[in-house]
């Protein structure tokens, strides 16, 4: 009887995961090196429409399908310590509209506490990128901003190993 219960629970879990419509492409941890010491900043996971197939990380940038990142803070940081480097990464990927970047990050204020999560979601139907943090959302419309956002992890990134790790699972 116990065996049947476990099978039933396992089948429910697999149905709910399959029904979500997403598959993971990989996960990584952002490391910030200061002098000779490494600091773990956040863990990041990337999910994409389960039917999308890709061969190269760059294809994930331009994919006009539903996809999202989940970032989990591994240490407490002031929001400014996330915003400033984020602007720099966007600009290194040829997106220089600081007003739009600040709008996306507008609800990320004060301190980001260890364990808190930020989700960045792209909706292909209405071409919107949503930053969700502490129940508040900011939405930016257009493929250009989505591509710039995905390029932060899949193109010019301060930690190139993240690009490989986030696109490792095909």
C-alpha positions in Angstrom: 0.0 0.0 0.0 2.9 2.3 0.9 4.4 1.7 -2.6 1.1 2.7 -4.3 0.9 5.9 -2.3 4.5 6.9 -3.3 3.7 6.1 -7.0 0.6 8.3 -6.8 2.4 11.2 -5.2 5.3 10.9 -7.8 2.7 10.9 -10.6 1.0 14.0 -9.2 4.4 15.8 -8.9 5.4 14.9 -12.5 2.0 16.0 -13.8 2.3 19.4 -12.1 5.8 19.9 -13.4 4.9 18.9 -16.9 1.8 21.1 -16.8 3.9 24.2 -16.0 5.0 24.3 -19.6 8.6 25.1 -18.8 12.0 23.3 -18.8 15.1 24.5 -17.0 18.2 25.3 -19.1 20.5 25.6 -16.1 21.4 27.3 -12.9 24.5 29.1 -11.6 25.7 31.2 -8.7 26.9 34.8 -9.1 30.4 35.1 -7.5 31.9 38.5 -6.8 35.6 38.4 -6.2 37.1 41.1 -3.9 40.8 40.9 -3.7 41.5 37.3 -2.9 38.1 36.4 -1.5 35.0 35.1 -3.4 31.5 36.2 -2.2 28.4 34.3 -3.3 25.8 36.9 -4.2 22.8 35.1 -5.7 21.7 31.8 -7.2 20.1 32.0 -10.6 17.9 29.5 -12.4 16.6 29.9 -16.0 13.4 28.4 -17.4 12.1 28.4 -20.9 9.0 27.2 -22.9 9.3 23.4 -22.9 9.0 23.2 -26.7 11.8 25.5 -27.4 15.1 23.8 -28.5 18.4 25.6 -28.8 22.0 24.8 -29.7 23.8 27.9 -28.4 23.3 30.2 -25.4 22.9 33.2 -27.7 19.7 31.7 -29.1 18.2 32.0 -25.6 18.6 35.8 -25.9 16.5 36.1 -29.0 14.0 33.4 -28.3 10.5 35.0 -28.5 8.9 32.5 -26.2 7.8 32.6 -22.5 10.9 32.3 -20.3 12.1 33.5 -16.9 14.9 33.8 -14.4 14.6 33.3 -10.7 17.3 34.9 -8.5 17.6 33.9 -4.9 19.8 36.1 -2.7 22.6 34.2 -0.9 23.6 37.3 1.2 22.0 40.6 2.3 23.0 43.5 0.1 21.8 47.1 -0.4 19.8 47.5 -3.6 22.3 50.0 -4.9 24.9 47.3 -4.9 22.7 45.4 -7.4 21.5 48.4 -9.5 24.8 49.9 -10.3 26.4 46.7 -11.7 23.2 45.9 -13.5 23.3 49.2 -15.4 26.9 48.5 -16.3 26.0 45.0 -17.6 23.1 46.4 -19.7 25.4 49.0 -21.1 28.1 46.4 -21.9 25.4 44.7 -24.0 24.6 47.9 -25.9 21.5 48.9 -24.0 22.0 52.4 -22.7 18.5 53.6 -21.7 19.1 54.1 -18.0 15.6 55.4 -17.5 14.1 52.1 -18.6 16.6 50.1 -16.6 15.8 52.1 -13.5 12.0 51.6 -14.2 12.6 47.8 -14.3 14.4 47.9 -10.9 12.1 50.5 -9.3 10.7 48.1 -6.7 14.1 46.8 -5.7 14.9 49.2 -2.9 16.4 49.1 0.6 18.1 45.9 1.3 17.8 42.6 -0.5 17.8 40.1 2.3 19.4 36.7 2.2 16.8 34.2 0.9 14.6 36.8 -0.9 13.8 36.1 -4.5 13.5 38.2 -7.6 11.8 36.9 -10.7 12.3 38.2 -14.2 9.6 36.9 -16.6 9.2 37.4 -20.4 5.7 37.1 -21.8 6.0 36.4 -25.6 2.4 37.1 -26.3 2.5 40.8 -25.3 6.4 41.1 -25.5 6.6 42.3 -21.9 9.5 41.8 -19.4 8.3 41.8 -15.8 10.5 42.3 -12.7 8.7 40.9 -9.7 10.1 41.5 -6.1 8.3 41.4 -2.8 4.9 41.2 -4.5 5.5 44.4 -6.6 6.0 44.3 -10.3 7.4 46.6 -13.0 6.7 45.9 -16.6 8.7 46.9 -19.6 7.3 46.3 -23.1 9.2 45.4 -26.2 11.6 42.7 -27.5 14.6 45.1 -27.3 14.5 45.3 -23.5 14.0 41.5 -23.2 17.0 40.8 -25.4 19.1 43.2 -23.4 18.0 41.6 -20.1 18.7 38.0 -21.4 22.1 39.2 -22.8 23.1 40.2 -19.2 23.5 36.4 -18.5 23.9 34.9 -22.0 26.2 37.4 -23.8 28.6 40.0 -22.2 28.6 39.0 -18.5 31.1 39.7 -15.7 31.2 36.0 -15.0 31.4 34.0 -18.3 31.0 30.7 -16.6 27.4 31.6 -15.8 26.6 31.7 -19.5 27.7 28.1 -19.8 26.0 26.9 -16.7 22.7 28.6 -17.4 22.5 27.0 -20.9 24.0 23.6 -20.1 20.8 21.6 -20.1 19.2 21.1 -23.5 
